[in-house]
Structures are given as structure tokens and as C-alpha cells.
Amino acid sequence: MFTVMETRRLYRQVADQMRSLIERGELPAGSRLPAERDLAQRLGVSRPTVREALIVLEVEGLIDIRMGSGVYVAARKAQPAGAPPEDFEGPFELLRARAVVECAVVEEAARLARPEHIALLDRNLEEMAAAIGDRHRALALDREFHVIVASIIANATLNRFVGSMHDMRMTPYFEKLASYFENRRTWQAATEEHHAIRDAIAANDPDAARKAMRAHLQQSELRLSESFGEDHVPDAAMAAGGQAGGL
């Protein structure tokens, strides 16, 4: 039924294959898909790739993800939304790009930081601690924190680039995935990780700052890599640049 994926954006290929099986009736309405781990093994891809594909199909209205139970083919109630554009980056692809960019940014920021920069970070952290229960406010403050770090370098292009990467999270696909795994606990953890980044910058310690940012993005990815609840086998940590809800 399933065939191993070839290179290209793998999550798109996985979603295309599952969509085709659903539309042909080989996966009928109400049927339960194999567990995420089993799908990854059958398709020859990682579990995050499977998770990204499942989120696309849920946004399209083709499947229902039921935490703690599994993933089921949905009864078609309405015309589903179109597939994401061909150049759409998945959440895990975005996190890995951020690991490359933001680890380099924070290292340079730690070299250049002055007391007024630390004051901006402290104000942001105070506001974020007060916004733990308000996801949209916390998300905006999360973006602001990372842009403040970039702003220490005083390069407008870099500021805009870091901000645009965070804005890429504001898509139906990323929002849907985050909705399963973001909660007060994960935002509290993200805030504590931001404090570690702030402390390394304040100490003008580039190596510690880079390590703190890498750890934050590793934990962010791991938070989004939790199982949908049908099994509890952990994913491998991310390979390049460091393992990443607050993000």
C-alpha cells in the first residue's frame, strides 16, 4: 500500500501518497492509519516528516488526529483546502534553518551586547512570564525576544531576516501542529531557555550564548516531535546545528 519516498520535500510526497490512497478509497473513512512510527518505517522517512504530512492532511480536512487514540480518515464534509504551495517549508525544516542562523547571530550578539540591550531582553522576559497563559501574546513576545537578540548586531537586513523566519510560523500548518503540543508547561520551559540565552549574552560569552540558543532550538524541536499519543517512542534528536510550545 505504501511505497518508500524519494528525495524532494519528503513531507509533501508522504502527504500526496496518503491523499491518493484516501481519494481512491484504499483508506476508507473512519479507518485508523498505522501509528506514526510504523508509517515512518514503511515509507523510509523520519517521524517528523510523517508528522508534517499528517498536519497537511488534517488542515485539508482529510484526516482527524485524536490525541491518545490515533489518526483516522475523516468523513468528507466539505471541499478541503488546497495543498500548501510547492515552496512551503515544513515546521521542522524551519527550525533547522533557525538553528543555523540564530546560533551564529547570538554568538555575535554576545560579543557586542551593552547594558541597554540586556535591559530590553529583561523587559521582554518579564512580559513573557506574565503571558504564559495567553498563547498569541506569548508567541508575539517569543518573536520579539529573538529579534531583540538580532538587533544587538545593528544590521537591519539581519533583523528583518530573523523576524521573517518567525513570521513563517504563522501558517495554518504550523499553527495546527503547535496547537497539539503548546501549553503552559512548554511556554514556561521556553521562557526559562530564553533566560539562559539572556544570561550568556549579558556575560558577553559567545560560546555559552551559542550553546544556550542551540539547546533552546533543540528543545523546541523535541516539543513538536512528541507523539500524537498512540505510542511513546522518542524521536532521535535533530542532527545538524543542534536538536527545538514556545519556540
N, C-alpha and C positions, 0 to 999 in steps of 0.2 A: 504494500500500500504506500509506504513512504520510501523515498529514494534519497541517497546521500547528496548533500548540497555541494555545488562547485563554488569557486570564488566569484565575487561581486558583493554587493551588500547582502550578507547572508540572511539577515532577518527578513529582508524583502522576499528572497527566494523561499524561505520557510513559510511566510505568510501566503505567498502565491500558491504554493503547493497545497497548503491546508484549505485555502479558499476554493481551489479547484475541486478537492475531494468533497467539500461541503456542497458545492453547487451541483456536482454530479450525483449527489445522494449517497456516496460511499461512506460519508459520515452523517448519518441522519439526525434530524432534530431530536434533542433530548439525549443523544448518546454522549458518553463521557470520553474525553480524549485520554490517551495514555498520560501517565504522570510526566511532569516536566523532565525529570532525569531520564526516563525511558525515551521520550521524544528526542532528547539531545543525543542519546546513544544511537538511535535508529537513523537520525539524519546526519550524524557525523559533525555536529556543531556544538558550541558551548551552551550551557543553560541560560546565560544572559541573552544569547541570540534567540533562543526559543521564547524567552520571556518577552522580548521586544516584539516578536512576531505575534504572540498571543494578544498583546496590548493593541496592536494594529487591528486585529480581527475583532476585538471587543468594541473598539471605537466604531468600527464599521457595522456593528450590530450582529455579527455572525456567531459569536460565542458569548457565553456567560461565565465569568470567573467567580467561583464561590469559595471564599477563603475557608480553609479547613475541610473542604469537600472535594474540590477538583474543578476542572474546566469542562463545560458542557456546550454542545452545539445548540444554538438558540433557535427558537421558532421564529421564522422571518415575519416580523410585524410591519415593517416599513422598508422603503428603499434605503439601503445602507449608505453611509458616507463614502466618498471616493477614497482610494488608497492614497497614502501620503505621496508627495512629489518624489520623483526619482532621486533628487539630490538631498532628500531629508535625512538628517543624521539621527540615529537612534540614541537613546539616553546614555548607553554605556560608551558609545563612540565619543560622545560629547565629554563625558567625564574623563576619558583617557586623553583627549586633547587638552582639557583643562590641566591635567597633571603635568603635561609637558610645559605649557605656557606659564601657569601660575606658580609652579615651583621655581622657575627662573625669575619671575617677577618678584616674588617675595624675598629671594636671596639678594637681589639688587636693592630692594626697598629697605632691607635691614642695614645695608651699608649707609644709606642716605637719610634714614629717619631722624627727625628732630622732635623736640618735646611737643610742638603743636600738632604733629601727625599723631603722636600717641594719644593726645587729648581727643582727637577726632575718633580714634578707634575706641577709646574708653566710653565716649558718649554713645557710640553705636552699640557697644556691648551692653550698656545699661538699658537702652531701649529694647534690645533684643530679648534680654532676660524678662522684661515686662510683657513681651509679646508672644511668649511661648504658646499660649492658648489660641492665638489668632494666626492661622497659617498664612494668610495673604500678607499680613503685616510682617510676620517673621521672614517670609520669602523676600519681601522688598528690602528688609534690613540685612538679610544674608547677602543679597546682591550689593548693597551699599558697602558692606564690610570689605568685600573683595575689590570693589572699585576704589575705596579709600587706600587700600594697600597699593594698588597700581598707581594711584595719584601721587604717591610719595616720590616716584621717579620723575614726575613732572613732564610726561610725554603724552600729549593729547591723543595721539593715534593709539597708543597702548591702552589708555583709559577706555577709549571707545571700543577697542577690540575685546577687552575683558568684559565690559558691560554687555556687548553683543552676545558673547558666549553665554552669559547668564540669562539673557533675554530668550535664547533658544530653548530654554526650559518651559517657556510659556506656550506650549502647543498642547492640543488635546491628548497626544500620545504620552508625552512626558507627564502631564498632569494626571492622567489616568493611572499610570504606573506609580507615581508618587502617592496617590490617594490611598493605595493599599498599605504603604509602609511608613508614611509620615505620621507622627503623633507627638504628643508632649514629650515622651521619652527621647525620641530621635532628635527633636529640636533642642532639647536640653543638652544632649550629647554634642550636637553641632556647636552650640554656644560655648561649651567647655573647650572644644577643639579650637574655636576662634580665640579664646583666651590664651591658649598655648602659643598660637601664632603671634598674637599681640605681644606676649612676654618676650619672645625671641627677637621680635623687631625692636622692642624697647631696649633690649640688651645689646643692640647693634651686633647681633650674632648671625651672620648669613647662613652658616651651616645648620644651626638649630632651627632657623626660620624655614629653610628648605625642608628639613625633616618634619617639622610640625605641619607644614602645608601638605606634604606628601601623605602623612598619617591621616589628616583630615579627609583628603580625597579618597584614600583607600577605604576609610570607614564609610564614606558616603556611598561608594560603590557597593560595599558589603551590605549596607542597609537596603539598597534597592535589589540586592541579589537574594534576599530571603525567599524561601519557598512560599508558594501560594497556599501552603498548608497541607497538601496531600502527601508530602514526605518532608523529611528534615535533613537531607544530606547536604552539607555545606558546599558551596562552590569554591573552586580554587581562587586564591587571591589574584588580583589583576597583575599581569606580567610586567609591562613596560612602564617606567615612570613612577610606579607606586600603586598599591591596591586601592573607594568613596562609598521622614526625612527633613533634615536640614542638609543642604549641600554647600 
